[in-house]
């Protein structure tokens, strides 16, 4: 599929024209004062020279559990003020392909705009139980035609075995290529991919602590 710059706008288009969402639930714990420490960047980070801000994210909601905005086979913490919204892809709709990438389908978007950044943390899920997280991640990257310089790393998300990829995307927007990041885990309901993009390299760098918080706090549901 040809996505290019259109993927940057996918959240707006999906929410407005194709996808149905719901607002955050009160059952998601909002620990505004709590801080969750971030570990050092992964090998994939080092290879791509993308080290974030060096500051850990402030913990906000916990996503994925009972009563959560997004029903997921995993749970993880969100950075403060990031707003989640469930996504439902309508099969056969005009823009449905924007909600599918590789072998996974978009199920949740977490918007960074309320926290002051332009970008999303997106959760994608497969339909077959278990599965190979690396295969899911490789298919995810392969379905982005402008992806390059992909570096895969065996790692952990919380205490769950995971695979992470750092890569660049050469889009149609000013500024040329920009970094993107994703990790994948296997669950009894199917593989889950958590992806961070961003409008440009600076936005991506500023949002990395939120991504790292999600990865480090992840638990199977």
N, C-alpha and C positions, 0 to 999 in steps of 0.2 A: 504493500500500500504506500502511496505517496503522501507523506504528512508534512514534512518541512515545518514552515512557520505556523501552519495550521494547528500543530500539536500544542504550541504555546497558548493558543486561544481555545483549546478543547474544553477547558472547564467552563468557560462562559457559554460556549455554544451548546454543550451537553446539557447544562443546567437549564438553559432557556428554551431549547427546541426539542431535545430528545429524551432527556433523563429526568426522572422524578426523584426528589430528595426530601429529607425531613430535617428539622432543626435539632440542635443538641438537646440531649435529655438531662434532666436534673439528677439522674442516677450516676452520671459521670462525675467522679470526685474531682473537685476543683481545688487543688492544694496550692493556692497562689504563692504561699510563702516558702514552699519546699523547693530545694534545689537538688537536682540529680546530677552527679558527677559524670563527666564524659571521659572515656579512656582515650589513649593516644590514637592517632589516625591509623587506619589499616595500611597494609603494604600497597594496596591499590591506590590509596590516597597519596602515598609518598611518590609512587610512580608517575602520578599525574600532577604533582606539585600543588595539590589543592588541600590546604590544611585548615580551612575554616577560620573562625575568629579567635580560637584559643580559649573561648569562654564557654562554660557549660550552659545549657538551656535551663530556664526556670520551668519547673513542672507545672502543668495545668491539669487538663482532663486526662482520664484514663479511658481509652477507646477499646471497644470490641466486646465488652462483657454484657450481661443481661441488662436490658433497658438502655443500652448505648445507642447513639445515633446510627452507628453502623454495626450490624450484626456480622461478626467475623469469627473465623476459627482460631484467631489469636487475639491477645490483648497487648496493648503497649501504651506508654505515656506520651502525651502530646505536650509540646511547648506551650507556655502560657499565651493565651489570646488566639491561638490557632483554632479555627472553627471547622469542625467536621460536618459533612453532609453525605448521607447515603446516596448511592447512584444506582439506578435501574436502567439497564440497556434494553431498549425496545427492539426486539429482533425484526429485521426487515425494514426498519425506518431509514430515512434518507441518509442520516449521519451516524448510523449504528456502528460503522466500521471504526469511528473514532474511539469507541468504547471497547475495542478489542485489539489486542496486540500479542502476537505470538500465539501461545496456547491459553492465555489468561484474559479475563474480562474485568473491566473497571467496576469496582463495587463501592468505593468510598473516596471522596476528595476532602483533604484538609487544607483550608485556605489560609495562607499566611498574611493576607492583606490586613486583617485586624491587628496583627502584630507589627505591621510596618514594612512588610516585604511583598514583592510581586512574585508569586509562585505558589505551587501546591505540593504537598506530600500526597501521593496517590497510592491507593491499595488496589491491587489486582489479584483475582483469585481464579484458580483452575477448578474443573469439575470432577476430576478423577482423584480418588483418595491416594494419599502417599505421594508418589511421583518423585522424580529426580529434580531437586531444586536447581542444579546447574543447568540441566536441559531446559527447564522452564525459563531460566534467566537468559540462556543463549538464544532461545527462540524469541524472547522479548526484544533483545538487542538486534537480532537479525531482521526483525520486522520494522525497524527504524532505518530507512534507506540511507540516511545521512550520518549514521553512527560510524565512528572510527576510533582507533587506538584503545580498544576494549581490553582491560586488564582484570582478570578474575582472581579472586582470593577465597580460599577456604577459611571460614571464620565461624563465629557464634553470634546468634541474636539472643540476648539474654543467656540462657544455658542451652539453647536449641542450636543444633548444627545448622549452619547456613552457608550460602555462597554469596559473595558480594562482587559487583562489577563497577568499575569507574571507566567512563568513556567520554568522548566528545561528540557533539552534534554540530555539523556545519549547516546552519539554517540560512534562511533568506533575509533575516533581520540584520541591521547594521551591527558591526562588531565581530562578524565572522563566527568561528566555532566557539562553543560554550561547553562547560563540563556538565555531566549528568552522573547520577549515582543510583544504584538500586541494590537491594539484597533480596534473597529468596529463601524460604524455608518450606519443608514438607509438613503437611498436617493430615490427619485422617480424612478430611474433607477435600483435600487437594492442595497443590502448591499455592503459596501466597507470595506475591512480589510487592515490595514497598519501594516506591520510586520517588526520587527528588530531581526536579529539573530546575527551572528558574528562567527569568527573562534574559539574563546574561551572566557572565562569570562572577561579577560582584554580588548579584542577588543570590546566586548559588552558594557562594562562600559564606554569606551572612546567614543562610538558612541551614547550613550543615549541622550546627549544634542541635537543631530540632530533629533532624534526620538521625543523628547519633543517639539522641535520647530515645527515639522510637526503637532503634535497633537494640540498644543495651537493656531496655526494659521489657522486651518482648517475652511473652509466655504463651504456650499453647492454651487455647480456650477449653 
